[in-house]
Each structure stands twice: as structure tokens, then as C-alpha cells.
Amino acid sequence: MTQSAIGEFRPEAGRPRTGGAGAVARFGRASDERLALQEFCPFPQSLEWELGQAYLREKGSRAFLRDAQTVPYAVNNDGSLSLAAARLLFAALHETEQEQKLEEEIRVLELGVGVGLFARLFLEAFRALCRQHGVDYYDRLVYVAGDYSARMLRDGGRHGAFAGHAGRYCLRVVDGLDPVAGLGQDRTGCDAPPFRAVFLNYLLDCLPAAVLEDGPEGPRQLCVRTCLARGLDPDRDTPFGLDGLLARAQSTDPGARRELLEVFPLLAADYDFRPVDPASVPHGDFALAFARGQKIGQVVHSYGAIQCLDRLLPLLHPEGFILVNDYGQVETADGDGFEHQRFSGSTFVGLNFPLLRAYFTQAGEAGWAEPADEEASIHARLVGRELPAEVVERFRELFGKAATEQVQGPARLARALAGSGRVEAAATAYRQALERQPCNLLLLGEVARFVTFALHSPASGVALARQALALKPACSADLWNTRGDGLFALNRLEGQAPKPAGGPCLLVPTLRVGTHGPAAPRPVGEAWRPAGATSVTQCVPDVRTHAERGHEDNKERRMSRGKRPSRRAGPASSCPRSAWVRTARPLCGTRRRRGGRPGRLP
Ligand SMILES: C[S@@+](CC[C@H](N)C(=O)[O-])C[C@H]1O[C@@H](n2cnc3c(N)ncnc32)[C@H](O)[C@@H]1O
């Protein structure tokens, strides 16, 4: 059975049909009636994969913050992972310093930084730990932030991801598949000391993977055919027309193929297995041997992840660690039913953790550690050359289920209590939740709303939202909205919307900003506006700093830009976007938070 990326089952499609009379054969023919832009080829070489990869590279942080259907990122960026990672590094450095082996410059690397929130909250948490314990590790730290998307790095800088940490970080365009090339003078072997830690959050799922099977007809691999989605007319529904689509799809010029990003939402993928020479797939023989050993028919072969980790290990200090946080299978499972994911315009494949563990531990050349028990959504793994026992132990403490529960429990309880109307008890639980996750932007926003609306204390709500925005002002329209709601409530409840003195004023609606993209702002209340003022943000000049005002004005400008007529009028809306995404990747709602024990060395 093959399956399309837009979620329809297509019995027998793409396979020769024998004796195909009857309903099934007719259904198969009907479902084949769509324009193939590229015939079946191995998944990592397909247009589907290529365009998905190009998307993040080209769009930068927009894929996380502004698209209609953004790439989930909250799970790794709510501050808990940063805190746990900072504690782990701190513990590792502390151990090393006891033995007086710590180098002068302490270097860490993050690959695939995305919006840069993990980095920012890590740096904040690490600095706080160092101050708390009176050590100078932070002052000796160099945080190399790498991504293969120069735009992503630029956006992160522009949005203030590293603000307040001047001299402690550098930005590098680095491809995870070939980190040495991108790291240039930062790599080991030049003057730079090796990395004490490498952080890979949702990076390895962006790297190529194959699905292999060793059936009676010999080894086969999953191939993909990229088609225009059913019911679309290339001339009517795309800006390129039939000839233009085919010319771009078949072009040998990657730039021409990339133009198809504009119609990526209109493309669908068919799966089928085709014969393969295992030697043509990196570590193909290893993956098939693994499948045979595990007695599974099909295996998801995370060979891009293997390559990335293989190439990072030599850049690592012998006692350093690579901390992976990603999604995928943790039990050995048959790859049957495999499906890649699309979020926004990018493509991902969940990792095969048992296969990675087998690869890195087979010759005893690398260390591998996992928590004894863990939550199901996202998985932390530690890889290193000679992982010190104390570091592994601390990792298990920080990333195990008990730690997660300790960190997340109060917030969960608070939500349940608030949901059943037990406001005072919920307030107590929320207070405890904040003590345990002081840098969790999402939690701060949630508590700000609770305080504003359930406790009727908008001033505290505004203060909490402001605290969250200070951590990373350009990440969440929700937080700005929460703050705006609080300000509005303050004005209304306390009558603090005095008509400004001097000059004529109008009472105008205040607007609520769309969370993603150019959604039309919604009126949420009223405020005085000096006649002739062009921006709603001029309504409340007394309560905002200059920087905040600038941010809101920019947001408004972005919204009005979003109202420009689209080049792709029509077809985008005729394709049901919600139908594409069937996800095994944890979304915000299933996020996992981690933390450490209070009252001991982090
Ligand atoms: C899914 S996002 C994860 C972002 C962030 N780490 C997080 O957890 O939210 C993947 C990030 O890795 C980057 N990326 C994808 N493929 C890459 C590669 N081959 N080398 C380096 N960076 C890559 C993307 O640009 C993006 O910033």
C-alpha cells in the first residue's frame, strides 16, 4: 500500500496491477490522475525533500513565527531545556575544574539554532548559575551558533536572540552534514579548543533519511513521486502553468527548481518501494543488518543523523558531550507505515533512535546515554567520545521522567484547577509553576492571562507579560496581545484612559494583532488617539518604552505589508492546508519541560 503526503490512502497506486478489474482498479486509476512533476526517486533526492530543505534555508525565522502553519518550536524553546542544558554543562565543567583540567576558553556549539530562543535562554541560565556559584565559566564561554540558513542567523540577531551577551557568542553558517567546512577557524586543529558541548535540537530530523527493506525480491528503498495535488489545474491554479512547472521541476539548475517553493503547498507525494543497491545508501548495509537483527521488515535509516554525529565527534573535547533533543521512534519498530512530516513548507523525518544507538555503540568507539525513563514526545540523548560517569548521571537526573514531572507538575495542576473554577488553588499552583520555570515564556504568558482575567489583576498580568517579552521580544505576538489585553483592562477597569491633553482626539478601536502572518487585526477595545496619528500604538504613549513602541509599529507595518495582493491568488486557498499535516512531531501542547533539583549544584 502506498500513501500520499496529503494523507489519502491509495491502494496499489504506483504498482503494476494484475487482473485489475473492479472497484479497486478503477479507484487506483482515478487516484493516479494527477500531474507528476518528478517520477519516483529515492526520498532524499526527491523534489519533495529538496524543496522542504530549501524552505527553512530561504525563509529563516518566518517558518517559525509568521507562516500560517508554523514549524513547532515551543517544545525546545520554553526555557526548561535551556536550563537543563546549562545545568548539565555547568556540572561537567565543575567536575573538570576539580581536576584542574579546564581550558581557558570554554567553547560550545549549537547547530540548527532556529529562532535562537534556546541559545538566549541557555546563555541567561548559564550566566545566572555562574554568578550564583561565583565561578567565571560564563566569562570564558564562546557560544558558536550555527545554522545552514544565513537568514535564520540574521533573523535571530535582529530579533535580539543574543542581546546582552556581546563577546560570548559568534554566528556561523554551518551545514550539519559537513560541520568542519562551515566552522572554519573555529574547528579543532586550528587554534580553537575543542567543544565542551554540542546542542542539536530538532536538527537531526532535518537531515536525510531512507527507508529500506530486505524483502524476497532483494533490498528496496522508499521512493517518492512528486505530483500536483488532485483537482488542481496547472494553468489556472499556479503562476507557472503546465510548461513552466515541468521546466522548473526538470531543470538541472537548483535555483530554477527552488522557484517551485511558491507552489510547494500544492504538491503531494506518493510513496513506493523500488530496488536499491545498499552500497548506494550511506551505511546501507549496516541498516539492513540492523533490520535483520531486529527481525523487522522495513527500517527507517537516519543516515544523515549518523553522518552529522560522526563528523561532530572529532570536534568534541574527549570528555565533552553532544546533547540531542529530537522526535522519532525509541523502540525498535517496523518502518511500515512510515510517513515524513511537513510543517510550514519544510520536511522532516523522525529519528530512529535504536538504530543510532546501535551504530554509535557497536564498536565501543563512542558513548551513548539515555534517561532511564522519559516522556513520549521528545527524546534527549547524550553522545560523546568518553562520556564521564558523573555527566551521564547528571544527564539522567535532569532529563528523566521524574525531573520532567517535577518541573511540569505544578503548571499541569494549575491548568486543571483553573479549568474547574478553583481560582485560588490554581493561583497557588501557578506561583509554584513559575518558581520552577522562571524563564518559560509560554508559562509567563499563560499566567499573565490568568492573573489578568481570573484574578482581575491586570497590572500584574502586564508586568508578567513584560517580563516574558524582555526575554525575547520578537517571538510571540501572543505575548504582545496578552500585554495589550492587560493594558486595555487597566484602562477600562481603572479608568486610566484619560483623553490626552492638547489637540483634538478621537476615540478609536484598539487592535489585536494576528498571531501568525498577516491576519487582519481585530478590534478589542477603544482608546484615545490624537487626531492625525497614524498608528494605534500612539494611543497609549505613557506606558511603553521607545523600543516597545518601535516593535509594535513594526508589527503594524508588517501587517499592512501582508495585505498586498498575493501573486498566488486563488489556488492556495483551494487546497485544504490542514489536510497536509499529520504529525508525530510534538507540538506546543505536548511540550516537555525539564529542570533540576533545587538546592544543589546544578
Ligand atoms: C526544525 S528547526 C529547529 C530549530 C531549533 N533548534 C528548535 O529546536 O526550535 C531546524 C533548524 O536547523 C536548521 N537546519 C536544517 N538543516 C540543517 C543543516 N543541514 N545544517 C545546519 N542547520 C540546518 C534550520 O535552518 C533550522 O534553523
The ligand as an ORCA input file, in Angstrom:
! r2SCAN-3c Opt
* xyz 0 1
  C      13.349     22.386     12.930
  S      14.409     23.682     13.116
  C      14.850     23.595     14.834
  C      15.225     24.909     15.393
  C      15.571     24.932     16.875
  N      16.759     24.203     17.153
  C      14.423     24.400     17.685
  O      14.552     23.406     18.388
  O      13.360     25.005     17.647
  C      15.824     23.162     12.315
  C      16.891     24.201     12.267
  O      18.037     23.606     11.704
  C      18.442     24.309     10.556
  N      18.938     23.286      9.633
  C      18.239     22.422      8.868
  N      19.056     21.626      8.184
  C      20.299     21.986      8.536
  C      21.577     21.535      8.186
  N      21.751     20.553      7.286
  N      22.647     22.119      8.752
  C      22.505     23.120      9.646
  N      21.328     23.611     10.008
  C      20.232     23.043      9.472
  C      17.223     25.056     10.078
  O      17.559     26.211      9.359
  C      16.547     25.382     11.390
  O      17.056     26.541     11.971
*
